[in-house]
Amino acid sequence: MENTEKRIRNIVLSRDFLQYYNALDECTKDKYVDSIKILEEVYVLSTKFVKRLVSTKENLYELRVSIGFNEHRSILFSANHENIIQATEIVILTGFLKKSTKDYDKQIKRAINILNTLKL
């Protein structure tokens, strides 16, 4: 059966994110696929799935993927609009397992470094 739903957003996966994704177990990969599909097809994004990282100057957001007690996060870049809801191009820069709030600063710096190396 062919998917006839129109995609609202184009999602680009960075090499760094793909390395993280490929190391995940199948259940977590499936949850990521579902979450990315929501990014692509749903106009208004719930903060259950996507939340703006307010501590940054860039248009960075986090994608939230929860599996049991594990909280996976990926840092997103809204490439063509500062509001992710109105964006049509999103880059998933990194992925990590949230262990503490200290993880965010390190991962945000990493995401900014990846963003600076991409040609958008």
N, CA, C and O atoms as a GROMACS GRO file, in nm:
protein
  480
    1MET      N    1   0.085  -0.119   0.000
    1MET     CA    2   0.000   0.000   0.000
    1MET      C    3   0.088   0.124   0.000
    1MET      O    4   0.182   0.134   0.079
    2GLU      N    5   0.059   0.215  -0.086
    2GLU     CA    6   0.141   0.336  -0.102
    2GLU      C    7   0.097   0.443  -0.003
    2GLU      O    8  -0.023   0.462   0.021
    3ASN      N    9   0.194   0.513   0.055
    3ASN     CA   10   0.164   0.621   0.147
    3ASN      C   11   0.125   0.745   0.065
    3ASN      O   12   0.206   0.799  -0.009
    4THR      N   13   0.000   0.788   0.081
    4THR     CA   14  -0.048   0.901   0.003
    4THR      C   15  -0.043   1.032   0.081
    4THR      O   16  -0.075   1.137   0.027
    5GLU      N   17  -0.004   1.025   0.208
    5GLU     CA   18   0.005   1.148   0.288
    5GLU      C   19   0.118   1.235   0.237
    5GLU      O   20   0.225   1.187   0.199
    6LYS      N   21   0.093   1.362   0.237
    6LYS     CA   22   0.192   1.457   0.190
    6LYS      C   23   0.287   1.493   0.304
    6LYS      O   24   0.243   1.523   0.415
    7ARG      N   25   0.413   1.488   0.275
    7ARG     CA   26   0.512   1.528   0.375
    7ARG      C   27   0.517   1.679   0.384
    7ARG      O   28   0.520   1.750   0.284
    8ILE      N   29   0.517   1.727   0.506
    8ILE     CA   30   0.525   1.870   0.531
    8ILE      C   31   0.671   1.915   0.538
    8ILE      O   32   0.706   2.025   0.496
    9ARG      N   33   0.755   1.826   0.590
    9ARG     CA   34   0.895   1.860   0.613
    9ARG      C   35   0.988   1.755   0.553
    9ARG      O   36   0.956   1.636   0.552
   10ASN      N   37   1.102   1.800   0.503
   10ASN     CA   38   1.208   1.712   0.458
   10ASN      C   39   1.306   1.696   0.574
   10ASN      O   40   1.353   1.796   0.630
   11ILE      N   41   1.337   1.574   0.608
   11ILE     CA   42   1.428   1.546   0.719
   11ILE      C   43   1.560   1.496   0.664
   11ILE      O   44   1.564   1.402   0.585
   12VAL      N   45   1.670   1.561   0.706
   12VAL     CA   46   1.805   1.521   0.666
   12VAL      C   47   1.874   1.464   0.790
   12VAL      O   48   1.869   1.523   0.897
   13LEU      N   49   1.938   1.350   0.773
   13LEU     CA   50   2.007   1.284   0.884
   13LEU      C   51   2.157   1.305   0.869
   13LEU      O   52   2.215   1.272   0.765
   14SER      N   53   2.220   1.360   0.972
   14SER     CA   54   2.366   1.379   0.968
   14SER      C   55   2.436   1.245   0.983
   14SER      O   56   2.377   1.148   1.030
   15ARG      N   57   2.559   1.240   0.944
   15ARG     CA   58   2.641   1.120   0.958
   15ARG      C   59   2.653   1.081   1.106
   15ARG      O   60   2.649   0.963   1.140
   16ASP      N   61   2.668   1.181   1.192
   16ASP     CA   62   2.679   1.157   1.336
   16ASP      C   63   2.552   1.091   1.390
   16ASP      O   64   2.559   0.995   1.467
   17PHE      N   65   2.436   1.142   1.350
   17PHE     CA   66   2.311   1.082   1.395
   17PHE      C   67   2.298   0.939   1.343
   17PHE      O   68   2.256   0.850   1.418
   18LEU      N   69   2.333   0.916   1.216
   18LEU     CA   70   2.322   0.781   1.160
   18LEU      C   71   2.409   0.680   1.234
   18LEU      O   72   2.369   0.565   1.251
   19GLN      N   73   2.527   0.723   1.278
   19GLN     CA   74   2.612   0.634   1.357
   19GLN      C   75   2.542   0.597   1.488
   19GLN      O   76   2.544   0.481   1.529
   20TYR      N   77   2.483   0.696   1.552
   20TYR     CA   78   2.409   0.670   1.677
   20TYR      C   79   2.291   0.577   1.650
   20TYR      O   80   2.272   0.479   1.722
   21TYR      N   81   2.213   0.608   1.549
   21TYR     CA   82   2.094   0.531   1.516
   21TYR      C   83   2.129   0.385   1.485
   21TYR      O   84   2.061   0.294   1.533
   22ASN      N   85   2.232   0.363   1.406
   22ASN     CA   86   2.269   0.227   1.367
   22ASN      C   87   2.314   0.141   1.483
   22ASN      O   88   2.311   0.018   1.473
   23ALA      N   89   2.356   0.202   1.594
   23ALA     CA   90   2.399   0.126   1.711
   23ALA      C   91   2.283   0.092   1.805
   23ALA      O   92   2.302   0.020   1.903
   24LEU      N   93   2.164   0.143   1.777
   24LEU     CA   94   2.048   0.120   1.864
   24LEU      C   95   1.987  -0.018   1.841
   24LEU      O   96   2.007  -0.079   1.736
   25ASP      N   97   1.911  -0.067   1.941
   25ASP     CA   98   1.838  -0.192   1.925
   25ASP      C   99   1.716  -0.167   1.836
   25ASP      O  100   1.676  -0.052   1.815
   26GLU      N  101   1.658  -0.273   1.784
   26GLU     CA  102   1.549  -0.262   1.687
   26GLU      C  103   1.427  -0.189   1.743
   26GLU      O  104   1.364  -0.111   1.671
   27CYS      N  105   1.392  -0.211   1.869
   27CYS     CA  106   1.277  -0.145   1.930
   27CYS      C  107   1.296   0.007   1.931
   27CYS      O  108   1.204   0.082   1.900
   28THR      N  109   1.416   0.051   1.969
   28THR     CA  110   1.445   0.194   1.974
   28THR      C  111   1.450   0.253   1.834
   28THR      O  112   1.403   0.365   1.812
   29LYS      N  113   1.505   0.178   1.739
   29LYS     CA  114   1.506   0.224   1.599
   29LYS      C  115   1.363   0.246   1.550
   29LYS      O  116   1.333   0.346   1.485
   30ASP      N  117   1.274   0.151   1.581
   30ASP     CA  118   1.135   0.163   1.539
   30ASP      C  119   1.070   0.287   1.598
   30ASP      O  120   0.994   0.357   1.530
   31LYS      N  121   1.099   0.315   1.722
   31LYS     CA  122   1.043   0.434   1.788
   31LYS      C  123   1.096   0.561   1.722
   31LYS      O  124   1.022   0.658   1.704
   32TYR      N  125   1.225   0.560   1.686
   32TYR     CA  126   1.282   0.675   1.615
   32TYR      C  127   1.216   0.695   1.479
   32TYR      O  128   1.186   0.807   1.440
   33VAL      N  129   1.192   0.585   1.407
   33VAL     CA  130   1.126   0.593   1.277
   33VAL      C  131   0.987   0.656   1.293
   33VAL      O  132   0.948   0.742   1.214
   34ASP      N  133   0.914   0.614   1.395
   34ASP     CA  134   0.781   0.672   1.421
   34ASP      C  135   0.791   0.820   1.453
   34ASP      O  136   0.710   0.900   1.405
   35SER      N  137   0.890   0.858   1.533
   35SER     CA  138   0.907   0.999   1.571
   35SER      C  139   0.946   1.085   1.451
   35SER      O  140   0.898   1.197   1.437
   36ILE      N  141   1.032   1.033   1.366
   36ILE     CA  142   1.073   1.106   1.246
   36ILE      C  143   0.954   1.121   1.150
   36ILE      O  144   0.940   1.224   1.084
   37LYS      N  145   0.871   1.019   1.144
   37LYS     CA  146   0.751   1.027   1.060
   37LYS      C  147   0.658   1.138   1.110
   37LYS      O  148   0.597   1.209   1.030
   38ILE      N  149   0.647   1.154   1.241
   38ILE     CA  150   0.568   1.264   1.298
   38ILE      C  151   0.628   1.397   1.256
   38ILE      O  152   0.554   1.488   1.218
   39LEU      N  153   0.761   1.410   1.263
   39LEU     CA  154   0.827   1.533   1.218
   39LEU      C  155   0.793   1.565   1.073
   39LEU      O  156   0.770   1.680   1.037
   40GLU      N  157   0.789   1.462   0.991
   40GLU     CA  158   0.764   1.480   0.847
   40GLU      C  159   0.619   1.516   0.816
   40GLU      O  160   0.593   1.596   0.726
   41GLU      N  161   0.525   1.458   0.889
   41GLU     CA  162   0.385   1.462   0.846
   41GLU      C  163   0.290   1.543   0.932
   41GLU      O  164   0.180   1.576   0.886
   42VAL      N  165   0.328   1.578   1.054
   42VAL     CA  166   0.236   1.648   1.143
   42VAL      C  167   0.277   1.795   1.151
   42VAL      O  168   0.392   1.827   1.182
   43TYR      N  169   0.183   1.884   1.122
   43TYR     CA  170   0.215   2.027   1.120
   43TYR      C  171   0.246   2.081   1.260
   43TYR      O  172   0.354   2.134   1.282
   44VAL      N  173   0.152   2.067   1.353
   44VAL     CA  174   0.175   2.116   1.489
   44VAL      C  175   0.240   2.005   1.570
   44VAL      O  176   0.181   1.898   1.588
   45LEU      N  177   0.361   2.031   1.616
   45LEU     CA  178   0.439   1.930   1.687
   45LEU      C  179   0.424   1.947   1.838
   45LEU      O  180   0.449   2.055   1.892
   46SER      N  181   0.383   1.842   1.904
   46SER     CA  182   0.366   1.844   2.048
   46SER      C  183   0.502   1.851   2.118
   46SER      O  184   0.600   1.795   2.069
   47THR      N  185   0.507   1.919   2.232
   47THR     CA  186   0.631   1.923   2.309
   47THR      C  187   0.662   1.786   2.370
   47THR      O  188   0.770   1.767   2.426
   48LYS      N  189   0.571   1.694   2.359
   48LYS     CA  190   0.600   1.556   2.398
   48LYS      C  191   0.709   1.497   2.308
   48LYS      O  192   0.789   1.414   2.352
   49PHE      N  193   0.711   1.542   2.182
   49PHE     CA  194   0.808   1.492   2.085
   49PHE      C  195   0.921   1.590   2.054
   49PHE      O  196   1.036   1.549   2.038
   50VAL      N  197   0.889   1.718   2.046
   50VAL     CA  198   0.988   1.818   2.004
   50VAL      C  199   0.979   1.940   2.095
   50VAL      O  200   0.871   1.991   2.124
   51LYS      N  201   1.096   1.986   2.140
   51LYS     CA  202   1.100   2.103   2.227
   51LYS      C  203   1.219   2.190   2.187
   51LYS      O  204   1.327   2.139   2.158
   52ARG      N  205   1.198   2.320   2.187
   52ARG     CA  206   1.305   2.415   2.152
   52ARG      C  207   1.410   2.418   2.264
   52ARG      O  208   1.376   2.416   2.382
   53LEU      N  209   1.536   2.422   2.224
   53LEU     CA  210   1.646   2.439   2.319
   53LEU      C  211   1.668   2.589   2.334
   53LEU      O  212   1.734   2.651   2.249
   54VAL      N  213   1.614   2.648   2.438
   54VAL     CA  214   1.613   2.794   2.452
   54VAL      C  215   1.749   2.852   2.488
   54VAL      O  216   1.768   2.973   2.479
   55SER      N  217   1.841   2.769   2.529
   55SER     CA  218   1.973   2.819   2.571
   55SER      C  219   2.068   2.841   2.454
   55SER      O  220   2.186   2.868   2.474
   56THR      N  221   2.017   2.829   2.330
   56THR     CA  222   2.104   2.843   2.214
   56THR      C  223   2.056   2.957   2.124
   56THR      O  224   1.937   2.991   2.123
   57LYS      N  225   2.149   3.014   2.049
   57LYS     CA  226   2.115   3.119   1.952
   57LYS      C  227   2.066   3.059   1.822
   57LYS      O  228   1.988   3.121   1.750
   58GLU      N  229   2.110   2.938   1.790
   58GLU     CA  230   2.071   2.870   1.668
   58GLU      C  231   1.928   2.820   1.681
   58GLU      O  232   1.871   2.818   1.791
   59ASN      N  233   1.871   2.780   1.571
   59ASN     CA  234   1.735   2.724   1.570
   59ASN      C  235   1.742   2.575   1.606
   59ASN      O  236   1.711   2.489   1.524
   60LEU      N  237   1.783   2.546   1.730
   60LEU     CA  238   1.799   2.408   1.774
   60LEU      C  239   1.682   2.362   1.859
   60LEU      O  240   1.628   2.436   1.942
   61TYR      N  241   1.644   2.238   1.835
   61TYR     CA  242   1.535   2.173   1.907
   61TYR      C  243   1.581   2.035   1.948
   61TYR      O  244   1.683   1.986   1.900
   62GLU      N  245   1.506   1.973   2.038
   62GLU     CA  246   1.536   1.834   2.073
   62GLU      C  247   1.418   1.747   2.033
   62GLU      O  248   1.302   1.783   2.054
   63LEU      N  249   1.451   1.632   1.977
   63LEU     CA  250   1.352   1.529   1.949
   63LEU      C  251   1.358   1.432   2.066
   63LEU      O  252   1.465   1.383   2.101
   64ARG      N  253   1.244   1.406   2.125
   64ARG     CA  254   1.237   1.320   2.244
   64ARG      C  255   1.182   1.183   2.208
   64ARG      O  256   1.072   1.171   2.152
   65VAL      N  257   1.259   1.082   2.239
   65VAL     CA  258   1.218   0.944   2.215
   65VAL      C  259   1.234   0.867   2.345
   65VAL      O  260   1.345   0.850   2.395
   66SER      N  261   1.121   0.823   2.400
   66SER     CA  262   1.122   0.753   2.529
   66SER      C  263   1.092   0.605   2.508
   66SER      O  264   0.994   0.568   2.443
   67ILE      N  265   1.178   0.522   2.567
   67ILE     CA  266   1.159   0.376   2.565
   67ILE      C  267   1.174   0.330   2.710
   67ILE      O  268   1.285   0.323   2.763
   68GLY      N  269   1.062   0.300   2.774
   68GLY     CA  270   1.068   0.262   2.916
   68GLY      C  271   1.126   0.376   2.998
   68GLY      O  272   1.074   0.488   2.995
   69PHE      N  273   1.234   0.348   3.071
   69PHE     CA  274   1.300   0.451   3.151
   69PHE      C  275   1.411   0.521   3.074
   69PHE      O  276   1.472   0.615   3.125
   70ASN      N  277   1.439   0.476   2.953
   70ASN     CA  278   1.545   0.537   2.872
   70ASN      C  279   1.490   0.658   2.796
   70ASN      O  280   1.387   0.650   2.728
   71GLU      N  281   1.561   0.767   2.809
   71GLU     CA  282   1.523   0.891   2.741
   71GLU      C  283   1.628   0.922   2.634
   71GLU      O  284   1.737   0.970   2.665
   72HIS      N  285   1.595   0.894   2.510
   72HIS     CA  286   1.684   0.925   2.398
   72HIS      C  287   1.650   1.065   2.350
   72HIS      O  288   1.534   1.105   2.346
   73ARG      N  289   1.754   1.138   2.312
   73ARG     CA  290   1.736   1.272   2.260
   73ARG      C  291   1.818   1.289   2.134
   73ARG      O  292   1.926   1.231   2.119
   74SER      N  293   1.766   1.368   2.043
   74SER     CA  294   1.839   1.407   1.924
   74SER      C  295   1.824   1.556   1.909
   74SER      O  296   1.718   1.613   1.934
   75ILE      N  297   1.931   1.619   1.867
   75ILE     CA  298   1.927   1.764   1.847
   75ILE      C  299   1.897   1.791   1.701
   75ILE      O  300   1.964   1.740   1.610
   76LEU      N  301   1.796   1.874   1.680
   76LEU     CA  302   1.747   1.909   1.547
   76LEU      C  303   1.784   2.052   1.515
   76LEU      O  304   1.796   2.137   1.604
   77PHE      N  305   1.802   2.078   1.387
   77PHE     CA  306   1.823   2.215   1.340
   77PHE      C  307   1.711   2.248   1.242
   77PHE      O  308   1.691   2.177   1.143
   78SER      N  309   1.640   2.354   1.270
   78SER     CA  310   1.536   2.403   1.182
   78SER      C  311   1.604   2.490   1.077
   78SER      O  312   1.637   2.605   1.103
   79ALA      N  313   1.625   2.434   0.958
   79ALA     CA  314   1.714   2.494   0.859
   79ALA      C  315   1.659   2.618   0.790
   79ALA      O  316   1.736   2.708   0.756
   80ASN      N  317   1.530   2.623   0.768
   80ASN     CA  318   1.480   2.735   0.688
   80ASN      C  319   1.376   2.822   0.757
   80ASN      O  320   1.312   2.905   0.692
   81HIS      N  321   1.358   2.804   0.885
   81HIS     CA  322   1.269   2.893   0.961
   81HIS      C  323   1.303   2.878   1.108
   81HIS      O  324   1.334   2.768   1.154
   82GLU      N  325   1.298   2.989   1.182
   82GLU     CA  326   1.334   2.980   1.324
   82GLU      C  327   1.230   2.904   1.406
   82GLU      O  328   1.260   2.855   1.515
   83ASN      N  329   1.108   2.893   1.355
   83ASN     CA  330   1.003   2.817   1.420
   83ASN      C  331   0.992   2.682   1.350
   83ASN      O  332   0.962   2.675   1.231
   84ILE      N  333   1.015   2.575   1.423
   84ILE     CA  334   1.018   2.442   1.362
   84ILE      C  335   0.884   2.403   1.301
   84ILE      O  336   0.880   2.324   1.206
   85ILE      N  337   0.776   2.456   1.354
   85ILE     CA  338   0.645   2.424   1.298
   85ILE      C  339   0.634   2.474   1.154
   85ILE      O  340   0.572   2.409   1.070
   86GLN      N  341   0.692   2.590   1.127
   86GLN     CA  342   0.685   2.648   0.993
   86GLN      C  343   0.800   2.603   0.903
   86GLN      O  344   0.799   2.633   0.783
   87ALA      N  345   0.896   2.532   0.957
   87ALA     CA  346   1.010   2.485   0.879
   87ALA      C  347   0.969   2.374   0.785
   87ALA      O  348   0.881   2.293   0.815
   88THR      N  349   1.034   2.370   0.670
   88THR     CA  350   1.014   2.259   0.576
   88THR      C  351   1.141   2.176   0.561
   88THR      O  352   1.139   2.070   0.498
   89GLU      N  353   1.252   2.223   0.619
   89GLU     CA  354   1.379   2.151   0.616
   89GLU      C  355   1.432   2.138   0.759
   89GLU      O  356   1.454   2.238   0.827
   90ILE      N  357   1.452   2.014   0.802
   90ILE     CA  358   1.504   1.989   0.937
   90ILE      C  359   1.622   1.892   0.926
   90ILE      O  360   1.616   1.793   0.853
   91VAL      N  361   1.728   1.923   0.999
   91VAL     CA  362   1.845   1.836   1.003
   91VAL      C  363   1.854   1.775   1.142
   91VAL      O  364   1.852   1.847   1.242
   92ILE      N  365   1.864   1.643   1.148
   92ILE     CA  366   1.888   1.577   1.277
   92ILE      C  367   2.039   1.564   1.290
   92ILE      O  368   2.103   1.491   1.215
   93LEU      N  369   2.094   1.637   1.388
   93LEU     CA  370   2.239   1.649   1.401
   93LEU      C  371   2.302   1.539   1.485
   93LEU      O  372   2.401   1.479   1.444
   94THR      N  373   2.247   1.512   1.602
   94THR     CA  374   2.307   1.416   1.694
   94THR      C  375   2.201   1.332   1.761
   94THR      O  376   2.081   1.361   1.753
   95GLY      N  377   2.245   1.228   1.826
   95GLY     CA  378   2.158   1.146   1.909
   95GLY      C  379   2.235   1.104   2.032
   95GLY      O  380   2.356   1.079   2.026
   96PHE      N  381   2.164   1.096   2.145
   96PHE     CA  382   2.230   1.053   2.269
   96PHE      C  383   2.127   1.003   2.367
   96PHE      O  384   2.009   1.036   2.358
   97LEU      N  385   2.172   0.923   2.461
   97LEU     CA  386   2.088   0.874   2.570
   97LEU      C  387   2.103   0.972   2.685
   97LEU      O  388   2.213   0.990   2.738
   98LYS      N  389   1.994   1.033   2.725
   98LYS     CA  390   1.998   1.134   2.831
   98LYS      C  391   2.019   1.063   2.965
   98LYS      O  392   1.940   0.978   3.007
   99LYS      N  393   2.128   1.101   3.030
   99LYS     CA  394   2.157   1.046   3.163
   99LYS      C  395   2.144   1.154   3.269
   99LYS      O  396   2.110   1.126   3.384
  100SER      N  397   2.173   1.277   3.230
  100SER     CA  398   2.159   1.390   3.322
  100SER      C  399   2.148   1.518   3.241
  100SER      O  400   2.168   1.517   3.119
  101THR      N  401   2.117   1.627   3.308
  101THR     CA  402   2.108   1.755   3.237
  101THR      C  403   2.245   1.803   3.193
  101THR      O  404   2.254   1.891   3.106
  102LYS      N  405   2.351   1.749   3.250
  102LYS     CA  406   2.486   1.787   3.209
  102LYS      C  407   2.516   1.743   3.065
  102LYS      O  408   2.599   1.803   2.997
  103ASP      N  409   2.446   1.639   3.020
  103ASP     CA  410   2.466   1.588   2.884
  103ASP      C  411   2.432   1.694   2.779
  103ASP      O  412   2.493   1.697   2.672
  104TYR      N  413   2.337   1.779   2.810
  104TYR     CA  414   2.289   1.875   2.711
  104TYR      C  415   2.397   1.972   2.664
  104TYR      O  416   2.413   1.991   2.544
  105ASP      N  417   2.470   2.032   2.755
  105ASP     CA  418   2.572   2.130   2.714
  105ASP      C  419   2.673   2.067   2.619
  105ASP      O  420   2.708   2.126   2.517
  106LYS      N  421   2.720   1.948   2.653
  106LYS     CA  422   2.817   1.878   2.568
  106LYS      C  423   2.756   1.844   2.432
  106LYS      O  424   2.822   1.861   2.329
  107GLN      N  425   2.633   1.796   2.432
  107GLN     CA  426   2.568   1.757   2.307
  107GLN      C  427   2.532   1.878   2.221
  107GLN      O  428   2.537   1.870   2.099
  108ILE      N  429   2.496   1.989   2.284
  108ILE     CA  430   2.466   2.110   2.208
  108ILE      C  431   2.593   2.160   2.139
  108ILE      O  432   2.588   2.198   2.022
  109LYS      N  433   2.705   2.160   2.210
  109LYS     CA  434   2.832   2.202   2.149
  109LYS      C  435   2.866   2.110   2.032
  109LYS      O  436   2.910   2.156   1.926
  110ARG      N  437   2.845   1.982   2.051
  110ARG     CA  438   2.872   1.884   1.945
  110ARG      C  439   2.781   1.911   1.824
  110ARG      O  440   2.827   1.907   1.710
  111ALA      N  441   2.653   1.937   1.850
  111ALA     CA  442   2.558   1.964   1.741
  111ALA      C  443   2.597   2.091   1.665
  111ALA      O  444   2.589   2.094   1.542
  112ILE      N  445   2.640   2.194   1.736
  112ILE     CA  446   2.681   2.318   1.671
  112ILE      C  447   2.804   2.294   1.584
  112ILE      O  448   2.814   2.349   1.474
  113ASN      N  449   2.898   2.212   1.633
  113ASN     CA  450   3.015   2.178   1.552
  113ASN      C  451   2.976   2.105   1.425
  113ASN      O  452   3.030   2.133   1.318
  114ILE      N  453   2.882   2.012   1.435
  114ILE     CA  454   2.833   1.938   1.317
  114ILE      C  455   2.766   2.035   1.222
  114ILE      O  456   2.788   2.031   1.101
  115LEU      N  457   2.684   2.122   1.276
  115LEU     CA  458   2.612   2.220   1.196
  115LEU      C  459   2.708   2.310   1.119
  115LEU      O  460   2.684   2.343   1.003
  116ASN      N  461   2.816   2.349   1.184
  116ASN     CA  462   2.916   2.435   1.120
  116ASN      C  463   2.990   2.365   1.006
  116ASN      O  464   3.041   2.432   0.916
  117THR      N  465   2.996   2.234   1.009
  117THR     CA  466   3.063   2.159   0.902
  117THR      C  467   2.972   2.126   0.784
  117THR      O  468   3.020   2.094   0.676
  118LEU      N  469   2.841   2.135   0.806
  118LEU     CA  470   2.745   2.105   0.698
  118LEU      C  471   2.732   2.224   0.605
  118LEU      O  472   2.744   2.339   0.647
  119LYS      N  473   2.706   2.195   0.480
  119LYS     CA  474   2.681   2.300   0.381
  119LYS      C  475   2.531   2.305   0.356
  119LYS      O  476   2.478   2.224   0.281
  120LEU      N  477   2.463   2.401   0.420
  120LEU     CA  478   2.317   2.411   0.405
  120LEU      C  479   2.279   2.529   0.318
  120LEU      O  480   2.161   2.554   0.295
   0.00000   0.00000   0.00000
